[in-house]
Amino acid sequence: MTQRYTGKVAVVTGAAAGLGRALALGYAREGADLVVLDIEPKGLAETVGMVRAAGRQCASWQIDLSQEEAIIRVGAEIVAAHPRIHVLYNNAGLAYGEINAMIDTVGMARWLHFLSVNTVSPLLFAQALRPALAAAAQDGGDACVINQSSMAAYLPATVYGVTKSALNQITFGMAHRFGGDGIRVNAVAPGLMETAASNAAIPEDRRAALQDGQMLKLHGGAEDIVELGLFLGSAAARFITAEVMHCDAGHRLRGWRE
Ligand SMILES: NC(=O)c1ccc[n+]([C@@H]2O[C@H](COP(=O)([O-])OP(=O)(O)OC[C@H]3O[C@@H](n4cnc5c(N)ncnc54)[C@H](O)[C@@H]3O)[C@@H](O)[C@H]2O)c1
């Protein structure tokens, strides 16, 4: 097994379950020490136990990423404890339930909440960790931020779609603003990936319809996103920034399928 992350630190948000937990375990599997964050403490503690069982160090912070003060405070604590951070994977997000409402059915307060978690917090958290990302990059290492987008960015009639579409734009802006420090910034746009949350929230017929729109008739899973995250976070991707990497079996081009 290659160990692309030995001596590196990876930070993963939304790591209490689903894709975030799988990503944390993926970076640990390849030698990284982890910092994991989530609003949900029980699942977060379980992830910490899993990473440690894999033989890696793991620190955790419970945080509500909709709160700017918490982002700044926790970010400073993480930088003090980990002066070099090689990967920040901004995976936390609201994806299920009310956020899938049509854009013209939601009032200002809810709009701002959804945007704060899905769109603005990845930027503010990266900004808080920027000194440690820059230090890792300047050490001759490679440092990067990965924002978890979605194929829904191309379905912008929903609030969720708009939050992820705007996150793609923020990713391009971050790549511009962070590039001077040698920090790469990319997004990953998953298609339908089977997680406990997506399986519970998306009815069977809707999942079948989404899969029917794919060019490949495959079930997507967390491991597909982990493999992409491992590549994007590694030095093998050192020339890749300001990119949205799709991992959706071709779903975004569904209108082109014969
Ligand atoms: N699973 C899919 O099919 C799919 C497809 C496209 C994009 N995504 C994106 O991938 C990410 C993970 O999805 P998942 O399926 O694993 O869902 P999930 O709900 O299991 O994971 C999201 C995590 O984010 C955390 N979170 C939510 N709000 C938070 C807040 N305010 N502060 C801190 N943490 C918070 C949750 O507690 C949860 O652990 C999300 O950003 C989602 O939009 C998922």
PDBQT file of the ligand as one rigid body, heavy atoms in Angstrom, charges set to zero:
ROOT
HETATM    1  N1  LIG A 301     -24.036  11.571  -0.832  1.00  0.00    +0.000 N 
HETATM    2  C1  LIG A 301     -24.272  12.166  -1.974  1.00  0.00    +0.000 C 
HETATM    3  O1  LIG A 301     -24.931  11.613  -2.873  1.00  0.00    +0.000 OA
HETATM    4  C2  LIG A 301     -23.729  13.560  -2.241  1.00  0.00    +0.000 A 
HETATM    5  C3  LIG A 301     -23.773  14.032  -3.555  1.00  0.00    +0.000 A 
HETATM    6  C4  LIG A 301     -23.268  15.307  -3.836  1.00  0.00    +0.000 A 
HETATM    7  C5  LIG A 301     -22.714  16.063  -2.809  1.00  0.00    +0.000 A 
HETATM    8  N2  LIG A 301     -22.693  15.586  -1.525  1.00  0.00    +0.000 N 
HETATM    9  C6  LIG A 301     -22.114  16.445  -0.502  1.00  0.00    +0.000 C 
HETATM   10  O2  LIG A 301     -21.205  15.683   0.268  1.00  0.00    +0.000 OA
HETATM   11  C7  LIG A 301     -21.203  16.150   1.629  1.00  0.00    +0.000 C 
HETATM   12  C8  LIG A 301     -21.471  14.979   2.561  1.00  0.00    +0.000 C 
HETATM   13  O3  LIG A 301     -22.672  14.324   2.188  1.00  0.00    +0.000 OA
HETATM   14  P1  LIG A 301     -23.185  12.975   2.910  1.00  0.00    +0.000 P 
HETATM   15  O4  LIG A 301     -24.050  12.268   1.966  1.00  0.00    +0.000 OA
HETATM   16  O5  LIG A 301     -22.027  12.278   3.527  1.00  0.00    +0.000 OA
HETATM   17  O6  LIG A 301     -24.136  13.620   4.042  1.00  0.00    +0.000 OA
HETATM   18  P2  LIG A 301     -24.102  13.608   5.643  1.00  0.00    +0.000 P 
HETATM   19  O7  LIG A 301     -25.316  14.350   6.058  1.00  0.00    +0.000 OA
HETATM   20  O8  LIG A 301     -23.897  12.215   6.152  1.00  0.00    +0.000 OA
HETATM   21  O9  LIG A 301     -22.788  14.446   5.991  1.00  0.00    +0.000 OA
HETATM   22  C9  LIG A 301     -22.783  15.830   6.201  1.00  0.00    +0.000 C 
HETATM   23  C10 LIG A 301     -22.108  16.130   7.515  1.00  0.00    +0.000 C 
HETATM   24  O10 LIG A 301     -22.048  17.561   7.675  1.00  0.00    +0.000 OA
HETATM   25  C11 LIG A 301     -22.370  17.849   9.036  1.00  0.00    +0.000 C 
HETATM   26  N3  LIG A 301     -22.888  19.215   9.183  1.00  0.00    +0.000 N 
HETATM   27  C12 LIG A 301     -24.068  19.685   8.723  1.00  0.00    +0.000 A 
HETATM   28  N4  LIG A 301     -24.230  20.963   9.097  1.00  0.00    +0.000 NA
HETATM   29  C13 LIG A 301     -23.133  21.309   9.817  1.00  0.00    +0.000 A 
HETATM   30  C14 LIG A 301     -22.729  22.499  10.480  1.00  0.00    +0.000 A 
HETATM   31  N5  LIG A 301     -23.509  23.598  10.529  1.00  0.00    +0.000 N 
HETATM   32  N6  LIG A 301     -21.534  22.513  11.109  1.00  0.00    +0.000 NA
HETATM   33  C15 LIG A 301     -20.742  21.399  11.096  1.00  0.00    +0.000 A 
HETATM   34  N7  LIG A 301     -21.084  20.251  10.505  1.00  0.00    +0.000 NA
HETATM   35  C16 LIG A 301     -22.270  20.197   9.862  1.00  0.00    +0.000 A 
HETATM   36  C17 LIG A 301     -23.418  16.794   9.401  1.00  0.00    +0.000 C 
HETATM   37  O11 LIG A 301     -23.572  16.638  10.817  1.00  0.00    +0.000 OA
HETATM   38  C18 LIG A 301     -22.907  15.552   8.689  1.00  0.00    +0.000 C 
HETATM   39  O12 LIG A 301     -22.080  14.762   9.523  1.00  0.00    +0.000 OA
HETATM   40  C19 LIG A 301     -22.230  17.282   1.692  1.00  0.00    +0.000 C 
HETATM   41  O13 LIG A 301     -21.573  18.529   1.522  1.00  0.00    +0.000 OA
HETATM   42  C20 LIG A 301     -23.131  16.995   0.488  1.00  0.00    +0.000 C 
HETATM   43  O14 LIG A 301     -23.755  18.169   0.015  1.00  0.00    +0.000 OA
HETATM   44  C21 LIG A 301     -23.184  14.354  -1.221  1.00  0.00    +0.000 A 
ENDROOT
TORSDOF 0
